[in-house]
């Protein structure tokens, strides 16, 4: 039981780290304006509405690769119920993504494009993990 819990926690941590690194690349390629203040929701909404599409697409890619890395990590660490735990990791990362989109207003199309990536990519991470485990045996 503890190993399964730790595998999900590790998967979430790796997923969040992956997302953070890839979002940092997006911010490097598309620097946000200097006048970003999270205390001013109207300005934040305006900044997000004017954000370059490429920067938002990179964020969606970050979410997808983060979910895959999280599912992969969970699969490698779990001793059983690997698929369920990898999908649990993807679901928790998706909840974090939803909370982020609620706190920082994103365009409607971003919601439609980003939410469907978490679960299939966590499942893909599980598949990669199972493949790696089988190839080592």
C-alpha positions as CSV (number, residue, x, y, z in Angstrom):
1,X,0.0,0.0,0.0
2,X,2.8,2.5,0.9
3,X,4.7,1.6,-2.2
4,X,1.7,2.3,-4.4
5,X,1.1,5.7,-2.6
6,X,4.7,6.6,-3.0
7,X,4.6,5.7,-6.7
8,X,1.8,8.1,-7.3
9,X,3.5,10.8,-5.3
10,X,6.7,10.3,-7.2
11,X,4.8,10.3,-10.5
12,X,3.1,13.6,-9.6
13,X,6.4,15.1,-8.6
14,X,8.1,14.0,-11.9
15,X,5.1,15.2,-13.9
16,X,5.1,18.7,-12.2
17,X,8.8,19.0,-12.6
18,X,8.5,18.1,-16.3
19,X,5.7,20.6,-16.8
20,X,7.7,23.3,-14.9
21,X,10.8,22.8,-17.1
22,X,8.9,22.8,-20.3
23,X,6.8,25.8,-19.3
24,X,10.1,27.6,-18.5
25,X,11.2,26.9,-22.1
26,X,8.0,28.4,-23.3
27,X,8.6,31.5,-21.1
28,X,12.1,31.8,-22.5
29,X,10.9,31.6,-26.1
30,X,7.9,33.8,-25.4
31,X,8.8,36.1,-22.5
32,X,5.7,37.2,-20.5
33,X,5.3,41.0,-20.1
34,X,7.0,42.7,-17.2
35,X,3.7,44.0,-15.8
36,X,2.2,40.6,-14.8
37,X,0.6,40.9,-11.4
38,X,-1.5,38.0,-10.1
39,X,-3.3,40.4,-7.8
40,X,-4.9,42.1,-10.9
41,X,-7.3,39.6,-12.5
42,X,-8.3,42.0,-15.3
43,X,-4.7,42.6,-16.4
44,X,-4.0,38.9,-16.1
45,X,-7.0,38.1,-18.3
46,X,-5.8,40.6,-20.9
47,X,-2.3,39.2,-20.9
48,X,-3.6,35.6,-21.4
49,X,-5.9,36.8,-24.2
50,X,-3.0,38.3,-26.0
51,X,-0.5,35.5,-25.3
52,X,1.1,34.1,-28.5
53,X,-0.6,30.8,-29.6
54,X,2.8,29.2,-29.8
55,X,3.4,29.8,-26.1
56,X,0.1,28.2,-25.2
57,X,0.7,25.2,-27.5
58,X,4.0,24.7,-25.8
59,X,2.2,24.6,-22.4
60,X,-0.2,22.0,-23.7
61,X,2.8,20.0,-24.9
62,X,4.3,20.4,-21.4
63,X,1.0,19.1,-19.8
64,X,1.1,16.1,-22.1
65,X,4.7,15.2,-21.5
66,X,4.3,15.8,-17.8
67,X,1.4,13.4,-17.7
68,X,3.4,10.9,-19.7
69,X,6.5,11.2,-17.4
70,X,4.2,10.9,-14.4
71,X,2.5,7.8,-15.6
72,X,5.8,6.3,-16.6
73,X,7.3,7.0,-13.2
74,X,4.3,5.6,-11.4
75,X,4.3,2.5,-13.5
76,X,8.0,1.8,-12.8
77,X,7.7,2.3,-9.1
78,X,4.3,0.5,-8.4
79,X,4.4,-3.2,-7.5
80,X,0.8,-3.8,-8.7
81,X,-2.2,-2.0,-10.1
82,X,0.2,-0.1,-12.3
83,X,-2.3,1.1,-14.9
84,X,-4.8,2.3,-12.3
85,X,-2.1,4.1,-10.4
86,X,-0.7,5.7,-13.6
87,X,-4.1,6.9,-14.5
88,X,-4.6,8.2,-11.0
89,X,-1.4,10.2,-11.4
90,X,-2.8,11.6,-14.7
91,X,-6.1,12.5,-13.1
92,X,-4.4,14.3,-10.2
93,X,-2.2,16.3,-12.7
94,X,-5.4,17.1,-14.6
95,X,-7.0,18.5,-11.4
96,X,-3.9,20.6,-10.9
97,X,-4.2,21.8,-14.5
98,X,-7.9,22.7,-14.0
99,X,-7.0,24.6,-10.8
100,X,-4.4,26.5,-12.7
101,X,-6.8,27.4,-15.5
102,X,-9.4,28.6,-12.9
103,X,-6.8,30.8,-11.1
104,X,-5.3,32.2,-14.3
105,X,-7.9,32.8,-17.0
106,X,-7.1,30.9,-20.2
107,X,-8.8,31.1,-23.6
108,X,-11.7,28.7,-24.1
109,X,-9.8,26.8,-26.8
110,X,-6.9,26.1,-24.4
111,X,-9.4,24.4,-22.0
112,X,-10.6,22.2,-24.9
113,X,-7.1,21.3,-26.1
114,X,-5.4,20.8,-22.8
115,X,-7.8,18.8,-20.7
116,X,-8.0,15.8,-23.0
117,X,-4.2,15.2,-23.0
118,X,-3.7,14.1,-19.4
119,X,-5.3,10.7,-19.3
120,X,-4.2,9.3,-22.6
121,X,-0.6,10.5,-22.0
122,X,-0.5,9.1,-18.5
123,X,-1.7,5.8,-20.2
124,X,1.0,6.2,-22.8
125,X,3.6,6.6,-19.9
126,X,2.2,3.4,-18.4
127,X,2.6,1.6,-21.7
128,X,6.2,2.8,-22.0
129,X,6.9,1.7,-18.4
130,X,5.4,-1.8,-19.0
131,X,7.4,-2.1,-22.3
132,X,10.6,-1.2,-20.4
133,X,9.9,-3.6,-17.6
134,X,9.2,-6.5,-20.1
135,X,12.3,-5.7,-22.1
136,X,14.4,-6.0,-19.0
137,X,13.0,-9.4,-18.1
